[in-house]
Amino acid sequence: MKQAKADGIEELNKAISVQQNDKQVKCIVATVGEFGCDSETIENKDDFKNWAIAKLTLEPKDANKKEEYLEYLTECKETKLYLVIDAESKDKNWKEVLYDEVFDATPNVWLKEEGKQFGLRNNTIY
């Protein structure tokens, strides 16, 4: 996830720090079909067999960086973000990699266009 506005929890177009698997990261890793669902709790798991789903915490693990995020969000209430996805195919078969949205001729940037960005407010994405 990257910062969409000049003023935010990070500099413009810089990746934000989040937690994945209890580690602070700026690059979130997810593998298509490996989202660790329990068939008893997720009835429609087959709907997501071709999706890459990652669980993360929307705050840095580092206490100082977390405090910076909280100070900014307390003062400004929200920040706007966008996604950069680097999809790689198994066995380098690039015909398998499909993108549904293209921004500015770059097939791996989503939700960057003004009005389509998503926000972070009180550690909640909207």
Disulfide bonds with the S-S distance in Angstrom:
none
